[in-house]
Amino acid sequence: MGLPLLLDVPALGSFEWVQHAVETATGWVGLVIIFVYSFLIAFALPGVSEVVLAAPLDLGLSRPAKLAVIIVISGLGKAAGSMLAFHIGQEAKESGPIISALRRSRFDIIEWSEKNTVKLARKWGYLGMALALSVPFFPDTISIYAFAVLEEDYGKFALATFAGSVGRLLVTLFLVGSTVLVF
């Protein structure tokens, strides 16, 4: 009987199992899973963070209250994960060989980030960073690292990441709600 359930679980060698854990998270323990997923998505995991909105948590709360709790927990997890990325970025900034290797790589992440996302941050500061991170369905790990290399204030960085994460989930809810109303 347990075999069909095992077939539905993604392979542990991929990162799909983490997303699967979020998609099947229930109860208050599911909030821990959402926090950990959001933490990991900020600095290591590929993918998007909007999946947390689909977690089937049964918290005994109204739908709006449940979504508010999910959004806050996800934002806190993303802010915490971004602090690790920020620290790594600060260390990389001090390491000439790392920056040189990134510039020589097939995809020049430094040049790309400076031309796109970082322009917004330079013009608008941490507000720009929060706005850039509010774009739904775009993996923001690259943006977080790009900002981490350029910025220096841990507290403002965490606050901007939290605001951007919350903004992203609110924009996603608005877009999904608008789409549902149209159809």
VEXVODREN-850089 format. One record per residue: residue in three letters; x, y, z of N, C-alpha, C in turn. Coordinates in steps of 0.05 Angstrom, whole numbers, plus 32768, in hexadecimal, padded with zeros to 4 digits. Atoms other than C-alpha are relative to their C-alpha. Layout:
N
['ALA', [X, Y, Z], [X, Y, Z], [X, Y, Z]]
...
END
This chain:
183
['MET', [8010, 7FE8, 8000], [8000, 8000, 8000], [8011, 8019, 8000]]
['GLY', [7FEF, 7FE9, 7FFF], [8039, 8030, 800E], [800F, 8006, 7FE6]]
['LEU', [7FF1, 7FFD, 8019], [8058, 8025, 7FC9], [7FF5, 8016, 7FEE]]
['PRO', [8009, 7FEA, 8011], [802A, 8053, 7FA2], [8007, 801C, 800B]]
['LEU', [7FF9, 7FE7, 7FF5], [8038, 808B, 7FD2], [801E, 8006, 7FFB]]
['LEU', [7FE4, 7FFC, 8006], [8083, 8082, 7FC8], [8004, 8008, 7FE3]]
['LEU', [7FFD, 7FF9, 801C], [8079, 8087, 7F7D], [7FF9, 801D, 7FFB]]
['ASP', [8009, 7FE5, 8003], [8058, 80CB, 7F86], [8015, 8015, 800A]]
['VAL', [7FED, 7FEE, 7FF4], [8093, 80E8, 7FAD], [8018, 8004, 7FED]]
['PRO', [7FE9, 7FFC, 8012], [80C9, 810A, 7F82], [801A, 7FF5, 800B]]
['ALA', [7FE7, 800B, 7FF8], [810F, 80EF, 7F84], [800F, 8013, 8013]]
['LEU', [7FF2, 7FF0, 7FED], [8139, 8108, 7FBE], [8019, 800D, 7FF4]]
['GLY', [7FE9, 7FF4, 800D], [8173, 8117, 7F8E], [7FF9, 801B, 7FF3]]
['SER', [8008, 7FE7, 800C], [814A, 814F, 7F6F], [7FF6, 8013, 8017]]
['PHE', [800B, 7FED, 7FEC], [812E, 818D, 7F92], [7FE2, 7FFF, 8000]]
['GLU', [801D, 8002, 8002], [80E7, 817A, 7F7F], [7FF4, 7FF6, 801A]]
['TRP', [800B, 800B, 7FE8], [80DE, 8156, 7FC1], [7FFA, 8017, 8014]]
['VAL', [8004, 7FE9, 7FED], [80E3, 8199, 7FE7], [7FE6, 800E, 7FF8]]
['GLN', [8018, 7FF3, 800A], [80AD, 81B8, 7FBB], [7FE8, 7FED, 8006]]
['HIS', [8016, 8014, 7FFA], [8083, 8178, 7FC4], [7FF9, 8002, 801E]]
['ALA', [8006, 7FFE, 7FE4], [808A, 817F, 800F], [7FEF, 8018, 8006]]
['VAL', [8011, 7FE8, 7FFD], [806D, 81C6, 800B], [7FE4, 7FFB, 7FF6]]
['GLU', [801A, 8005, 800C], [8035, 81B0, 7FDD], [7FEF, 7FED, 8010]]
['THR', [800F, 8013, 7FF0], [8020, 817A, 800E], [8001, 8007, 801E]]
['ALA', [7FFD, 7FF9, 7FE4], [802F, 819F, 804F], [7FE5, 8005, 800C]]
['THR', [8019, 7FFC, 7FF2], [7FF6, 819C, 8081], [8006, 8008, 801D]]
['GLY', [7FFE, 7FF9, 7FE4], [7FEA, 81B7, 80C6], [8015, 8015, 8006]]
['TRP', [7FED, 7FEB, 7FF7], [8017, 81E5, 80EE], [801C, 7FF8, 7FF9]]
['VAL', [7FE5, 8009, 8008], [8054, 81BA, 80DD], [8006, 8009, 7FE4]]
['GLY', [7FFE, 7FF6, 801B], [8047, 81D0, 8096], [800D, 801B, 7FFE]]
['LEU', [7FF4, 7FE5, 7FFF], [805B, 8216, 80AA], [801E, 7FFE, 8002]]
['VAL', [7FE3, 8005, 7FFE], [80A0, 81FC, 80BD], [800B, 7FF9, 7FE5]]
['ILE', [7FF7, 8009, 801A], [80A5, 81DB, 8079], [8001, 8019, 7FED]]
['ILE', [8001, 7FE7, 8010], [8091, 821E, 8058], [8017, 8012, 8006]]
['PHE', [7FE9, 7FF0, 7FF8], [80C5, 8243, 8080], [801A, 7FF5, 7FF5]]
['VAL', [7FE7, 800C, 8009], [80FC, 8212, 806F], [8002, 8002, 7FE1]]
['TYR', [8000, 7FFE, 801D], [80E8, 8211, 8025], [8007, 801D, 7FF7]]
['SER', [7FFB, 7FE4, 8007], [80E8, 825D, 8022], [801C, 8008, 8007]]
['PHE', [7FE4, 7FFC, 7FF8], [812B, 825F, 8047], [8012, 7FF5, 7FEA]]
['LEU', [7FEF, 800D, 8014], [8149, 822F, 8014], [7FFE, 800D, 7FE5]]
['ILE', [8005, 7FF5, 801B], [812A, 8250, 7FD7], [800F, 801B, 7FFE]]
['ALA', [7FF2, 7FE6, 8000], [814C, 8292, 7FEB], [801D, 7FFE, 7FF8]]
['PHE', [7FE3, 8001, 8006], [8193, 8278, 7FE4], [8009, 7FE7, 7FF2]]
['ALA', [7FF5, 8019, 800B], [8197, 8232, 7FC7], [7FED, 7FF2, 7FEC]]
['LEU', [8011, 8010, 8011], [815A, 8213, 7FA7], [7FF7, 800F, 7FE7]]
['PRO', [800C, 7FF4, 8018], [8144, 8220, 7F60], [7FE2, 7FFF, 8003]]
['GLY', [801D, 8001, 7FFF], [80FB, 822E, 7F55], [7FF5, 801A, 800A]]
['VAL', [800F, 7FE8, 7FF7], [80C7, 825F, 7F6C], [7FF4, 7FFC, 801B]]
['SER', [800B, 8002, 7FE5], [80AB, 826F, 7FB0], [7FE2, 8000, 8001]]
['GLU', [801D, 7FFE, 7FFF], [8062, 8277, 7F9C], [7FF2, 7FE6, 8007]]
['VAL', [800C, 801A, 7FFA], [8056, 822D, 7FA7], [7FF6, 7FFF, 801D]]
['VAL', [8009, 8000, 7FE4], [804E, 823C, 7FF1], [7FE2, 8007, 8003]]
['LEU', [801C, 7FF8, 7FFF], [800A, 825B, 7FE2], [7FED, 7FE8, 7FFC]]
['ALA', [8010, 8017, 8005], [7FF1, 8216, 7FCD], [8001, 7FEB, 8016]]
['ALA', [7FFE, 8013, 7FEA], [8003, 81F3, 800E], [7FE5, 7FFB, 800C]]
['PRO', [801B, 8006, 7FF6], [7FC5, 81CF, 8027], [7FFF, 7FFF, 801F]]
['LEU', [8000, 7FFF, 7FE3], [7FCF, 81E4, 806F], [7FE4, 8001, 800B]]
['ASP', [801A, 7FFF, 7FF2], [7F95, 81D7, 809D], [8007, 800B, 801C]]
['LEU', [7FF8, 7FF3, 7FE7], [7FA1, 820A, 80D5], [7FE8, 8008, 8010]]
['GLY', [8018, 7FF7, 7FF2], [7F59, 8215, 80EA], [7FFB, 801E, 7FFD]]
['LEU', [8003, 7FE3, 8005], [7F5D, 825C, 80CE], [7FF0, 8004, 7FE6]]
['SER', [800D, 7FF9, 8019], [7F35, 827F, 8099], [8015, 8000, 7FE9]]
['ARG', [7FED, 8000, 8016], [7F53, 827E, 8053], [8012, 8019, 8000]]
['PRO', [7FEF, 7FE8, 7FFF], [7F6B, 82C7, 8057], [8014, 7FFF, 8016]]
['ALA', [7FED, 8002, 7FEA], [7F8A, 82BB, 809B], [8016, 7FEB, 7FFB]]
['LYS', [7FEC, 8015, 8007], [7FAC, 827B, 8084], [8014, 800B, 7FEC]]
['LEU', [7FEE, 7FF4, 8014], [7FC8, 829F, 8047], [8013, 8015, 800D]]
['ALA', [7FEF, 7FEC, 7FF3], [7FE1, 82D8, 8073], [8016, 7FF3, 8010]]
['VAL', [7FEC, 800E, 7FF1], [8005, 82A7, 80A1], [8015, 7FF3, 7FEE]]
['ILE', [7FED, 800C, 8014], [8024, 8282, 8065], [8012, 8016, 7FF5]]
['ILE', [7FF0, 7FEB, 800C], [803B, 82C4, 8047], [8015, 800B, 8014]]
['VAL', [7FED, 7FF6, 7FEC], [805B, 82DD, 8088], [8016, 7FEB, 8005]]
['ILE', [7FEC, 8015, 7FFB], [807D, 829A, 8096], [8013, 7FFD, 7FE8]]
['SER', [7FEF, 8002, 8018], [8096, 8295, 804E], [8013, 8018, 7FFF]]
['GLY', [7FEF, 7FE8, 8001], [80AF, 82DD, 8051], [8016, 7FFF, 8015]]
['LEU', [7FEB, 8002, 7FEC], [80D4, 82D0, 8092], [8015, 7FEB, 7FF8]]
['GLY', [7FED, 8014, 8009], [80F3, 8291, 8075], [8012, 800A, 7FEA]]
['LYS', [7FF0, 7FF4, 8016], [8109, 82B6, 8036], [8013, 8014, 800B]]
['ALA', [7FEE, 7FEC, 7FF4], [8125, 82EF, 8060], [8018, 7FF2, 800E]]
['ALA', [7FEB, 800F, 7FF2], [814C, 82BD, 808B], [8014, 7FF4, 7FEC]]
['GLY', [7FEF, 800C, 8015], [8166, 8298, 804D], [8010, 8015, 7FF1]]
['SER', [7FF2, 7FEB, 800E], [8179, 82DA, 802D], [8017, 800A, 8010]]
['MET', [7FEA, 7FF8, 7FEF], [81A4, 82EA, 8069], [8018, 7FEE, 7FFC]]
['LEU', [7FEA, 8012, 8006], [81CD, 82AC, 805B], [800C, 8007, 7FE4]]
['ALA', [7FF6, 7FF8, 801B], [81D1, 82C0, 8011], [800F, 801A, 8002]]
['PHE', [7FF3, 7FE7, 7FFD], [81E4, 8306, 8027], [801C, 7FFC, 800C]]
['HIS', [7FE6, 8006, 7FF4], [821C, 82EB, 8052], [8013, 7FF3, 7FEB]]
['ILE', [7FF0, 800C, 8015], [8234, 82BF, 8019], [8009, 8015, 7FEB]]
['GLY', [7FFA, 7FEB, 8013], [8230, 82FB, 7FEA], [8016, 8013, 800B]]
['GLN', [7FEC, 7FEF, 7FF5], [8259, 8325, 801A], [801B, 7FF3, 7FFF]]
['GLU', [7FE7, 800F, 8002], [828E, 82EF, 801D], [800A, 7FFF, 7FE4]]
['ALA', [7FF8, 8001, 801C], [828E, 82E8, 7FD2], [800A, 801B, 7FF6]]
['LYS', [7FF8, 7FE5, 8008], [8295, 8333, 7FCA], [801D, 8004, 8007]]
['GLU', [7FE4, 7FFD, 7FF7], [82D6, 832E, 7FF0], [8013, 7FED, 7FF2]]
['SER', [7FEF, 8014, 800E], [82EE, 82F4, 7FC5], [8002, 8006, 7FE2]]
['GLY', [7FFC, 7FFA, 801C], [830A, 830B, 7F83], [7FFE, 7FE8, 7FEE]]
['PRO', [8001, 8018, 8011], [8311, 82C4, 7F68], [7FE2, 7FF8, 7FFA]]
['ILE', [801C, 8008, 8005], [82C6, 82B7, 7F71], [7FF3, 8012, 7FEB]]
['ILE', [800B, 7FED, 8013], [82B1, 82F6, 7F4C], [800C, 7FFB, 7FE5]]
['SER', [7FF2, 8006, 801A], [82E5, 82E7, 7F15], [7FF4, 7FE7, 7FF3]]
['ALA', [800B, 8019, 800A], [82CA, 82A0, 7F0E], [7FE4, 8005, 7FF5]]
['LEU', [801B, 7FFA, 8009], [8283, 82BA, 7F09], [8000, 800F, 7FE6]]
['ARG', [7FFE, 7FF0, 8019], [8297, 82EC, 7ED3], [8009, 7FEE, 7FE8]]
['ARG', [7FF7, 8012, 8015], [82B9, 82B4, 7EAB], [7FEC, 7FEA, 7FF9]]
['SER', [8013, 8016, 8005], [827E, 8284, 7EB0], [7FF0, 8005, 7FE7]]
['ARG', [8010, 7FFF, 8018], [8251, 8275, 7E75], [7FEA, 8015, 8002]]
['PHE', [8015, 7FED, 7FFB], [821A, 829F, 7E93], [800B, 8014, 8015]]
['ASP', [7FF4, 7FEC, 7FEE], [8237, 82DF, 7EB1], [7FEB, 800C, 8012]]
['ILE', [8015, 7FF8, 7FED], [820A, 82E6, 7EED], [8005, 801C, 800B]]
['ILE', [7FFA, 7FE5, 7FF6], [822E, 8325, 7F05], [7FF6, 8015, 7FEC]]
['GLU', [8008, 7FED, 8014], [8224, 834A, 7EC3], [7FE1, 8001, 7FFD]]
['TRP', [801D, 8002, 8003], [81DC, 8331, 7EBC], [7FF1, 800E, 8016]]
['SER', [800D, 7FF4, 7FE9], [81C8, 8345, 7F02], [8004, 801E, 8001]]
['GLU', [7FFC, 7FE3, 7FFF], [81E8, 8389, 7EFD], [7FEF, 800E, 7FEB]]
['LYS', [800F, 7FF4, 8015], [81C5, 8397, 7EBB], [7FE2, 8001, 8005]]
['ASN', [801D, 8003, 7FFC], [8180, 8382, 7ED3], [7FF7, 8007, 801C]]
['THR', [800B, 7FFD, 7FE6], [816C, 8379, 7F1A], [800E, 8015, 8011]]
['VAL', [7FF0, 7FEE, 7FEF], [81A4, 83A1, 7F3B], [7FFC, 801D, 7FF7]]
['LYS', [8006, 7FE5, 8009], [8194, 83DE, 7F10], [7FE9, 800B, 8010]]
['LEU', [8017, 7FF8, 7FF0], [8152, 83E1, 7F34], [8007, 8005, 801D]]
['ALA', [7FF7, 7FFC, 7FE4], [8173, 83DA, 7F78], [8011, 8019, 8002]]
['ARG', [7FEF, 7FE8, 7FFF], [81A6, 840F, 7F68], [7FEF, 801A, 7FFE]]
['LYS', [8011, 7FE8, 8004], [8170, 8440, 7F52], [7FEE, 8004, 8018]]
['TRP', [8014, 7FFE, 7FEB], [813E, 8431, 7F89], [8009, 7FF5, 801B]]
['GLY', [7FF6, 800A, 7FE7], [8169, 8412, 7FBF], [7FF2, 7FE6, 8008]]
['TYR', [800C, 8018, 7FF6], [814B, 83DD, 7FEB], [7FE3, 7FFD, 7FF8]]
['LEU', [801B, 8001, 800B], [8105, 83F0, 7FD2], [8001, 7FF2, 7FE5]]
['GLY', [7FFD, 800D, 801A], [811D, 83DC, 7F8D], [8005, 7FE2, 8003]]
['MET', [7FFB, 801D, 7FFC], [8136, 839A, 7FA8], [7FE6, 7FF2, 8007]]
['ALA', [8019, 800B, 7FF8], [80F3, 838D, 7FC9], [7FED, 7FFE, 7FE8]]
['LEU', [8011, 8001, 8018], [80CF, 839E, 7F88], [8009, 7FEB, 7FEC]]
['ALA', [7FF6, 8015, 8012], [80FD, 8371, 7F5F], [7FF9, 7FE5, 800A]]
['LEU', [8006, 801A, 7FF5], [80F0, 8338, 7F8E], [7FE2, 7FFA, 8001]]
['SER', [801D, 8003, 8001], [80A4, 8344, 7F88], [7FF6, 7FF4, 7FE6]]
['VAL', [8008, 800B, 801A], [80A3, 8329, 7F41], [7FFA, 7FE3, 8002]]
['PRO', [8007, 801D, 7FFD], [807D, 82E7, 7F42], [800C, 7FEE, 7FEB]]
['PHE', [7FF7, 8016, 8011], [8096, 82A6, 7F24], [801B, 8004, 7FF3]]
['PHE', [7FE5, 7FFC, 8009], [80DD, 82BF, 7F1A], [8012, 7FF7, 8017]]
['PRO', [7FEF, 8008, 7FEB], [8112, 829A, 7F42], [8011, 8017, 800A]]
['ASP', [7FF2, 7FE8, 7FF6], [812F, 82CF, 7F70], [801A, 7FFB, 800D]]
['THR', [7FE6, 8006, 7FF4], [816D, 82AB, 7F89], [8016, 8011, 7FF3]]
['ILE', [7FEB, 7FF0, 800E], [8197, 82CE, 7F54], [7FFF, 801D, 8009]]
['SER', [8003, 7FE4, 7FF7], [817B, 8312, 7F67], [800A, 8004, 801C]]
['ILE', [7FF7, 7FFD, 7FE4], [8187, 8306, 7FB1], [801F, 8000, 8001]]
['TYR', [7FE3, 8000, 8000], [81D0, 82F4, 7FA3], [800C, 8019, 7FF3]]
['ALA', [7FF7, 7FE8, 800D], [81D8, 832F, 7F74], [7FFF, 8018, 8014]]
['PHE', [8002, 7FEA, 7FED], [81BF, 835F, 7FA9], [8013, 7FFC, 8017]]
['ALA', [7FEF, 8006, 7FE9], [81E7, 833C, 7FDF], [801D, 8009, 7FFA]]
['VAL', [7FE5, 7FF7, 8007], [8228, 834B, 7FBA], [8003, 801E, 8000]]
['LEU', [7FFF, 7FE3, 8003], [8216, 8394, 7FB1], [7FF9, 800F, 801A]]
['GLU', [800A, 7FF2, 7FE8], [81F5, 83A5, 7FF4], [8010, 7FF9, 8018]]
['GLU', [7FF0, 8005, 7FE8], [8211, 83A8, 803A], [7FF1, 8000, 801A]]
['ASP', [800F, 7FFE, 7FE7], [81D9, 83B1, 806D], [7FEE, 7FE7, 8004]]
['TYR', [800F, 8019, 7FFB], [81C0, 836E, 8088], [7FE3, 8005, 8007]]
['GLY', [801B, 7FFB, 7FF7], [8182, 838A, 80A9], [7FEE, 800A, 7FE9]]
['LYS', [800F, 7FF5, 8016], [816A, 83B2, 806D], [7FFD, 7FEA, 7FEA]]
['PHE', [8001, 8015, 8013], [817A, 8377, 8040], [7FEA, 7FEC, 8007]]
['ALA', [8014, 8013, 7FF7], [814F, 8348, 806A], [7FE4, 800C, 7FFE]]
['LEU', [801A, 7FF3, 8001], [8116, 837A, 806E], [7FF7, 8002, 7FE3]]
['ALA', [8008, 7FFE, 801D], [8117, 8385, 8022], [7FF9, 7FE5, 7FF5]]
['THR', [8006, 801B, 8009], [8118, 833A, 8016], [7FE5, 7FF7, 800B]]
['PHE', [801B, 8006, 7FF4], [80DD, 8331, 8046], [7FEA, 800E, 7FF0]]
['ALA', [8015, 7FF0, 800E], [80B6, 8369, 8024], [7FFC, 7FF6, 7FE4]]
['GLY', [8002, 800B, 801B], [80C6, 834E, 7FDF], [7FF2, 7FE5, 7FFF]]
['SER', [800C, 801A, 7FFF], [80B2, 8308, 7FF2], [7FE2, 8002, 8005]]
['VAL', [801C, 7FFC, 7FFA], [8070, 831F, 8010], [7FF2, 800C, 7FE8]]
['GLY', [800B, 7FF3, 8018], [8065, 834C, 7FD4], [7FFB, 7FEC, 7FE9]]
['ARG', [8002, 8014, 8015], [8071, 8312, 7FA4], [7FE8, 7FEE, 8004]]
['LEU', [8017, 8011, 7FFB], [803E, 82E6, 7FC6], [7FE6, 800F, 7FFE]]
['LEU', [8018, 7FF0, 8003], [800B, 831E, 7FC9], [7FF9, 8005, 7FE3]]
['VAL', [8004, 7FFC, 801D], [8015, 832E, 7F7F], [7FF6, 7FE6, 7FF4]]
['THR', [8008, 801A, 800A], [800E, 82E3, 7F70], [7FE2, 7FFB, 8007]]
['LEU', [801D, 8003, 7FF9], [7FCC, 82E0, 7F97], [7FEE, 8012, 7FF0]]
['PHE', [8010, 7FED, 8010], [7FB3, 831D, 7F72], [7FFD, 7FF6, 7FE3]]
['LEU', [8001, 800A, 801C], [7FC6, 8300, 7F2E], [7FEF, 7FE7, 7FFE]]
['VAL', [800F, 8019, 8000], [7FA8, 82BC, 7F3E], [7FE2, 8007, 8004]]
['GLY', [801C, 7FF8, 7FFB], [7F69, 82DC, 7F5A], [7FF4, 800E, 7FE8]]
['SER', [800A, 7FF2, 8018], [7F62, 8309, 7F1D], [7FFB, 7FEC, 7FE9]]
['THR', [8003, 8015, 8014], [7F6B, 82CD, 7EEF], [7FE7, 7FF0, 8005]]
['VAL', [8018, 8010, 7FF9], [7F36, 82A5, 7F14], [7FE7, 8010, 7FFA]]
['LEU', [8018, 7FEF, 8005], [7F05, 82E0, 7F0E], [7FFA, 8002, 7FE2]]
['VAL', [8003, 7FFE, 801D], [7F11, 82E4, 7EC3], [7FF4, 7FE7, 7FF4]]
['PHE', [800A, 801A, 800B], [7F03, 829A, 7EB7], [7FE9, 7FF7, 8011]]
END
